[in-house]
Amino acid sequence: MPIITISRQMGSLGDEVASALSSKLGWELITRDLLMERFFPDISQEQRTRLGESAKFYLSEYKDGISFRDVLADSLNTMSVEGSAILLGFGSQQLLSGNENTIHVRIIAPDETRLSRIEKQFHLPAEAAAELLSSTDRKHKRFVSHVFATDSTDETLYHLILNTGYMSVDECVAAIIATWKEHQLRVRIKAETKEEGAMNHQTEMPVFKNPSEAEFAKILDMYHIDWKYEPKTFPVEWDSEGNVTLAFSPDFYLPRFDTYLELTTMNQKYVTKKNRKLKKVLELYPGVHIKIVYKKDFLELAERLRSFGNE
């Protein structure tokens, strides 16, 4: 199940984004205090205090030779299999680093914006607000540095970085949900290809082989239909040594309809070849839905696109 971690700067509205996201998705929001209660219910008050005051204490033994940090990592990875949640702070982006079911988000804002928010929130003069901001930033950075030997401001740790100096909380929530959905689709297709014996053919960006494919993508966009370009390759014939000699890579996948589309705007000779491949795919991969879009259908859609563009 998916997990979203949120790292934030003080005064960036990161807490507000996490709360709104939790409400929008209906997922549990796990803060540091809730995490302590759930995963370390039997620790003493002294240990709880030390965890709150000392980052290095997370590296000390909790029980059976296992550190607090490692117990957290194991517990959170287990939780990611059992349910969905939003994790706020405590270096969760590092605790779940490499977990494919997780996306990591960082919320930031310009220093002057953060300072203004802190002044209003805590009713502080500018000088005191600046000291509080500087002190909190140092503590956050020191915690991640000591516990995980990394820099919490390192952009490469995150799937998405959002700046609330230019975005509202609602805009941030919408961006996170869109990223999460796209990421989950990519992970699902990758898992399916492994189960089916197909090949994961997803790329970072589509490179269309011909103008007709690019035009068809515009048609799908016009009708707000999500698509993936050639995400899978289905082997259909092998030689005696097990090498793939014939494969089929449908042009488009429509997640909403769980359907693959193959464009055919060429002459009949190639149409026949594609139909032969399609028949083999349907025989070898039951449950896969593939349709061929013929030249006549494509031209009608293309004409509708041109008419739409001229209105």
TORGUGU-670216 format. One record per residue (C-alpha): x, y, z; residue in three letters; residue number from 1. Coordinates in Angstrom, 3 decimals. Example, Ala and Ser with C-alpha at 12.3 -4.5 7.8 and 13.67 -1.06 7.14 Angstrom:
REM residues 2
NODE       east      north         up   rest    nr
NODE     12.300     -4.500      7.800    ALA     1
NODE     13.670     -1.060      7.140    SER     2
This chain:
REM residues 311
NODE       east      north         up   rest    nr
NODE      0.000      0.000      0.000    MET     1
NODE      1.245      3.531     -0.696    PRO     2
NODE      2.928      5.829      1.816    ILE     3
NODE      3.573      9.555      1.384    ILE     4
NODE      6.325     11.122      3.492    THR     5
NODE      6.433     14.864      4.032    ILE     6
NODE      9.535     16.758      5.058    SER     7
NODE      9.040     20.449      5.708    ARG     8
NODE     10.750     23.652      6.725    GLN     9
NODE      9.356     25.513      9.679    MET    10
NODE      6.934     28.159      8.443    GLY    11
NODE      6.432     26.426      5.088    SER    12
NODE      2.845     25.258      5.866    LEU    13
NODE      4.090     21.671      5.689    GLY    14
NODE      1.925     20.638      8.652    ASP    15
NODE     -1.123     22.198      7.011    GLU    16
NODE     -0.397     20.437      3.716    VAL    17
NODE     -0.028     17.089      5.497    ALA    18
NODE     -3.295     17.582      7.395    SER    19
NODE     -5.216     18.607      4.266    ALA    20
NODE     -3.739     15.692      2.327    LEU    21
NODE     -4.744     13.264      5.075    SER    22
NODE     -8.296     14.595      4.981    SER    23
NODE     -8.483     14.498      1.181    LYS    24
NODE     -7.233     10.924      0.860    LEU    25
NODE     -8.747      9.585      4.068    GLY    26
NODE     -5.332      8.299      5.170    TRP    27
NODE     -3.948      8.326      8.687    GLU    28
NODE     -1.529     11.137      9.472    LEU    29
NODE      1.376      9.870     11.554    ILE    30
NODE      3.373     12.461     13.482    THR    31
NODE      6.400     11.896     15.668    ARG    32
NODE      4.334     11.628     18.864    ASP    33
NODE      1.957      9.068     17.358    LEU    34
NODE      4.897      7.110     15.988    LEU    35
NODE      6.511      6.932     19.445    MET    36
NODE      3.280      5.665     21.019    GLU    37
NODE      2.693      3.039     18.333    ARG    38
NODE      6.155      1.570     17.836    PHE    39
NODE      7.731      2.164     21.276    PHE    40
NODE      4.852      1.721     23.736    PRO    41
NODE      7.044      0.196     26.444    ASP    42
NODE      9.877      2.713     26.629    ILE    43
NODE     10.503      4.659     29.808    SER    44
NODE      9.856      8.360     30.176    GLN    45
NODE     13.613      8.898     30.310    GLU    46
NODE     14.080      7.138     26.956    GLN    47
NODE     11.203      9.118     25.459    ARG    48
NODE     12.778     12.353     26.653    THR    49
NODE     16.186     11.418     25.272    ARG    50
NODE     14.659     10.559     21.895    LEU    51
NODE     13.120     14.004     21.884    GLY    52
NODE     16.356     15.746     22.822    GLU    53
NODE     19.130     13.722     21.197    SER    54
NODE     19.287     12.623     17.581    ALA    55
NODE     22.158     10.256     18.375    LYS    56
NODE     19.970      8.365     20.854    PHE    57
NODE     18.032      6.917     17.864    TYR    58
NODE     21.183      4.921     17.091    LEU    59
NODE     21.317      3.358     20.551    SER    60
NODE     19.898     -0.085     21.318    GLU    61
NODE     16.163     -0.436     21.782    TYR    62
NODE     16.083     -4.199     22.409    LYS    63
NODE     17.811     -7.387     21.275    ASP    64
NODE     20.700     -5.425     19.801    GLY    65
NODE     18.452     -3.469     17.415    ILE    66
NODE     18.549      0.330     17.403    SER    67
NODE     15.542      2.633     17.635    PHE    68
NODE     16.232      3.779     14.073    ARG    69
NODE     16.239      0.248     12.656    ASP    70
NODE     13.065     -0.689     14.519    VAL    71
NODE     11.396      2.369     13.027    LEU    72
NODE     12.570      1.499      9.519    ALA    73
NODE     11.379     -2.112      9.794    ASP    74
NODE      8.048     -1.093     11.313    SER    75
NODE      7.351      1.543      8.679    LEU    76
NODE      8.263     -0.768      5.808    ASN    77
NODE      5.891     -3.369      7.235    THR    78
NODE      3.202     -0.720      7.570    MET    79
NODE      3.643      0.256      3.910    SER    80
NODE      2.566     -3.272      2.964    VAL    81
NODE     -0.444     -3.328      5.261    GLU    82
NODE     -1.979      0.119      4.810    GLY    83
NODE     -1.702      3.689      3.542    SER    84
NODE     -0.531      6.641      5.608    ALA    85
NODE      1.075     10.059      5.525    ILE    86
NODE      4.262     10.378      7.572    LEU    87
NODE      5.193     13.841      8.765    LEU    88
NODE      8.832     14.559      9.593    GLY    89
NODE     11.263     12.436     11.723    PHE    90
NODE     13.407     11.632      8.671    GLY    91
NODE     10.749      9.329      7.237    SER    92
NODE     12.042      9.944      3.722    GLN    93
NODE     15.231      8.149      4.779    GLN    94
NODE     13.512      5.447      6.835    LEU    95
NODE     11.588      4.424      3.704    LEU    96
NODE     14.281      5.182      1.157    SER    97
NODE     14.091      2.720     -1.715    GLY    98
NODE     10.541      1.601     -0.891    ASN    99
NODE      8.722      1.628     -4.245    GLU   100
NODE      5.334      2.127     -2.602    ASN   101
NODE      6.456      5.439     -1.147    THR   102
NODE      6.791      8.941     -2.558    ILE   103
NODE      8.786     11.583     -0.695    HIS   104
NODE      7.682     15.225     -0.664    VAL   105
NODE      9.415     18.303      0.730    ARG   106
NODE      7.565     21.539      1.486    ILE   107
NODE      9.615     24.739      1.410    ILE   108
NODE      9.089     28.501      1.244    ALA   109
NODE     11.297     31.608      0.881    PRO   110
NODE     12.949     32.691      4.126    ASP   111
NODE     11.123     36.023      4.170    GLU   112
NODE      7.779     34.254      3.784    THR   113
NODE      8.578     31.774      6.545    ARG   114
NODE      9.757     34.577      8.821    LEU   115
NODE      6.539     36.523      8.290    SER   116
NODE      4.423     33.460      9.075    ARG   117
NODE      6.387     32.683     12.249    ILE   118
NODE      6.035     36.264     13.475    GLU   119
NODE      2.254     36.042     13.088    LYS   120
NODE      1.904     32.480     14.416    GLN   121
NODE      3.907     32.990     17.604    PHE   122
NODE      3.370     36.762     17.998    HIS   123
NODE      7.118     37.369     17.970    LEU   124
NODE      9.176     40.401     17.010    PRO   125
NODE     11.252     39.996     13.851    ALA   126
NODE     14.540     39.336     15.663    GLU   127
NODE     13.091     36.605     17.907    ALA   128
NODE     11.293     34.993     14.957    ALA   129
NODE     14.525     34.932     12.949    ALA   130
NODE     16.370     33.242     15.836    GLU   131
NODE     13.612     30.638     16.234    LEU   132
NODE     13.657     29.918     12.502    LEU   133
NODE     17.439     29.558     12.409    SER   134
NODE     17.537     27.344     15.510    SER   135
NODE     14.778     25.027     14.234    THR   136
NODE     16.413     24.673     10.821    ASP   137
NODE     19.708     23.698     12.472    ARG   138
NODE     18.005     21.102     14.692    LYS   139
NODE     16.127     19.506     11.797    HIS   140
NODE     19.250     19.338      9.687    LYS   141
NODE     21.329     17.975     12.572    ARG   142
NODE     18.764     15.245     13.319    PHE   143
NODE     18.824     13.838      9.780    VAL   144
NODE     22.593     14.238      9.585    SER   145
NODE     23.252     12.342     12.827    HIS   146
NODE     20.660      9.593     12.348    VAL   147
NODE     20.984      8.990      8.614    PHE   148
NODE     24.321     10.591      7.683    ALA   149
NODE     22.650     12.665      4.982    THR   150
NODE     21.464     16.233      4.366    ASP   151
NODE     17.698     16.768      4.686    SER   152
NODE     17.927     19.637      2.184    THR   153
NODE     19.364     17.356     -0.506    ASP   154
NODE     16.902     17.647     -3.403    GLU   155
NODE     17.710     14.145     -4.661    THR   156
NODE     15.953     12.609     -1.633    LEU   157
NODE     12.522     13.707     -2.854    TYR   158
NODE     10.110     12.921     -5.657    HIS   159
NODE      8.520     16.342     -5.345    LEU   160
NODE      9.513     19.710     -3.819    ILE   161
NODE      6.754     22.312     -3.429    LEU   162
NODE      7.193     26.003     -2.649    ASN   163
NODE      4.309     27.500     -0.650    THR   164
NODE      5.648     30.950     -1.360    GLY   165
NODE      3.960     30.497     -4.751    TYR   166
NODE      1.452     27.700     -4.104    MET   167
NODE     -1.544     27.400     -1.804    SER   168
NODE     -2.118     24.401      0.454    VAL   169
NODE     -4.826     23.157     -1.914    ASP   170
NODE     -2.487     23.432     -4.915    GLU   171
NODE      0.177     21.469     -3.048    CYS   172
NODE     -2.316     18.740     -2.135    VAL   173
NODE     -3.468     18.457     -5.757    ALA   174
NODE      0.146     18.230     -6.983    ALA   175
NODE      1.015     15.526     -4.432    ILE   176
NODE     -2.040     13.430     -5.309    ILE   177
NODE     -1.304     13.698     -9.038    ALA   178
NODE      2.313     12.633     -8.450    THR   179
NODE      1.224      9.764     -6.207    TRP   180
NODE     -1.268      8.455     -8.789    LYS   181
NODE      1.290      8.577    -11.603    GLU   182
NODE      3.906      6.889     -9.437    HIS   183
NODE      1.507      4.132     -8.405    GLN   184
NODE      0.645      3.481    -12.041    LEU   185
NODE      4.315      3.129    -12.920    ARG   186
NODE      4.888      0.734    -10.005    VAL   187
NODE      1.786     -1.296    -10.926    ARG   188
NODE      2.829     -1.670    -14.563    ILE   189
NODE      6.313     -2.727    -13.468    LYS   190
NODE      4.867     -5.380    -11.141    ALA   191
NODE      2.412     -6.628    -13.774    GLU   192
NODE      5.097     -7.080    -16.391    THR   193
NODE      7.061     -9.255    -13.984    LYS   194
NODE      4.005    -11.381    -13.187    GLU   195
NODE      2.989    -11.710    -16.850    GLU   196
NODE      6.454    -12.464    -18.144    GLY   197
NODE      6.310     -9.318    -20.257    ALA   198
NODE      8.990     -6.611    -20.419    MET   199
NODE      8.815     -3.310    -18.544    ASN   200
NODE      9.193     -0.778    -21.340    HIS   201
NODE      8.385      2.411    -19.427    GLN   202
NODE     10.585      5.402    -20.191    THR   203
NODE     11.118      8.771    -18.539    GLU   204
NODE      9.463     10.526    -21.454    MET   205
NODE      7.757      9.295    -24.643    PRO   206
NODE      9.638      9.484    -27.921    VAL   207
NODE      7.075      8.939    -30.645    PHE   208
NODE      8.183      6.952    -33.664    LYS   209
NODE      6.011      8.831    -36.133    ASN   210
NODE      3.727     11.904    -36.370    PRO   211
NODE      0.540      9.823    -36.215    SER   212
NODE      1.400      8.658    -32.682    GLU   213
NODE      2.054     12.227    -31.530    ALA   214
NODE     -1.235     13.335    -33.057    GLU   215
NODE     -3.088     10.478    -31.385    PHE   216
NODE     -1.598     11.491    -28.034    ALA   217
NODE     -3.032     14.978    -28.590    LYS   218
NODE     -6.443     13.443    -29.232    ILE   219
NODE     -6.272     11.564    -25.933    LEU   220
NODE     -5.172     14.745    -24.135    ASP   221
NODE     -8.030     16.682    -25.729    MET   222
NODE    -10.519     14.248    -24.200    TYR   223
NODE     -8.636     14.200    -20.856    HIS   224
NODE     -7.789     10.517    -21.206    ILE   225
NODE     -4.638      9.495    -19.314    ASP   226
NODE     -2.192      7.428    -21.355    TRP   227
NODE      1.188      5.722    -21.268    LYS   228
NODE      3.306      5.305    -24.378    TYR   229
NODE      4.558      1.746    -25.044    GLU   230
NODE      4.829      0.817    -21.344    PRO   231
NODE      5.056     -2.937    -21.983    LYS   232
NODE      6.549     -5.314    -24.503    THR   233
NODE      4.977     -8.765    -24.844    PHE   234
NODE      7.308    -11.501    -26.156    PRO   235
NODE      5.349    -13.885    -28.419    VAL   236
NODE      7.983    -16.101    -30.046    GLU   237
NODE     11.311    -17.542    -28.842    TRP   238
NODE     14.085    -19.561    -30.453    ASP   239
NODE     15.356    -22.906    -29.166    SER   240
NODE     17.708    -21.130    -26.716    GLU   241
NODE     14.942    -19.024    -25.208    GLY   242
NODE     15.857    -15.760    -26.948    ASN   243
NODE     12.904    -13.558    -27.927    VAL   244
NODE     12.484    -13.524    -31.711    THR   245
NODE      9.131    -11.735    -31.963    LEU   246
NODE      7.484     -9.261    -29.592    ALA   247
NODE      4.579     -6.844    -29.547    PHE   248
NODE      4.689     -3.354    -27.951    SER   249
NODE      1.241     -1.717    -28.109    PRO   250
NODE      1.501      2.015    -28.779    ASP   251
NODE     -0.654      3.271    -25.916    PHE   252
NODE     -1.997      2.081    -22.586    TYR   253
NODE     -5.132      3.736    -21.130    LEU   254
NODE     -5.068      3.133    -17.333    PRO   255
NODE     -8.677      4.195    -16.802    ARG   256
NODE     -9.874      1.496    -19.194    PHE   257
NODE     -7.058     -1.007    -18.560    ASP   258
NODE     -6.734     -1.247    -22.358    THR   259
NODE     -3.834     -1.154    -24.808    TYR   260
NODE     -4.205      0.485    -28.210    LEU   261
NODE     -2.151     -0.225    -31.312    GLU   262
NODE     -2.338      2.306    -34.148    LEU   263
NODE     -2.504      0.965    -37.677    THR   264
NODE     -2.365      3.620    -40.387    THR   265
NODE     -0.181      1.585    -42.762    MET   266
NODE     -1.024     -0.691    -45.701    ASN   267
NODE     -2.824     -4.015    -45.403    GLN   268
NODE      0.372     -6.080    -45.437    LYS   269
NODE      1.484     -4.586    -42.112    TYR   270
NODE     -2.030     -4.709    -40.668    VAL   271
NODE     -2.055     -8.474    -41.215    THR   272
NODE      1.296     -8.810    -39.442    LYS   273
NODE      0.062     -6.801    -36.474    LYS   274
NODE     -3.101     -8.875    -36.262    ASN   275
NODE     -0.984    -12.030    -36.132    ARG   276
NODE      1.075    -10.616    -33.253    LYS   277
NODE     -2.074     -9.501    -31.461    LEU   278
NODE     -3.582    -12.979    -31.723    LYS   279
NODE     -0.466    -14.492    -30.164    LYS   280
NODE     -0.493    -11.952    -27.321    VAL   281
NODE     -4.111    -12.741    -26.490    LEU   282
NODE     -3.299    -16.449    -26.465    GLU   283
NODE     -0.174    -16.130    -24.311    LEU   284
NODE     -1.344    -13.370    -21.954    TYR   285
NODE     -4.989    -14.010    -21.015    PRO   286
NODE     -6.683    -11.051    -19.387    GLY   287
NODE     -4.719     -8.445    -21.363    VAL   288
NODE     -7.019     -6.098    -23.295    HIS   289
NODE     -5.620     -4.825    -26.604    ILE   290
NODE     -7.464     -3.115    -29.450    LYS   291
NODE     -6.211     -2.081    -32.885    ILE   292
NODE     -7.154      1.409    -34.041    VAL   293
NODE     -7.465      1.225    -37.831    TYR   294
NODE     -6.663      3.971    -40.283    LYS   295
NODE    -10.295      4.966    -40.806    LYS   296
NODE    -10.925      5.327    -37.059    ASP   297
NODE     -7.705      7.253    -36.560    PHE   298
NODE     -8.412      9.688    -39.404    LEU   299
NODE    -11.879     10.401    -38.012    GLU   300
NODE    -10.386     11.197    -34.605    LEU   301
NODE     -7.630     13.309    -36.173    ALA   302
NODE    -10.221     15.279    -38.150    GLU   303
NODE    -12.164     15.946    -34.973    ARG   304
NODE     -8.952     17.204    -33.362    LEU   305
NODE     -8.271     19.596    -36.246    ARG   306
NODE    -11.856     20.869    -36.134    SER   307
NODE    -11.564     21.393    -32.388    PHE   308
NODE     -8.366     23.375    -32.841    GLY   309
NODE     -9.997     25.694    -35.381    ASN   310
NODE    -12.973     26.580    -33.182    GLU   311
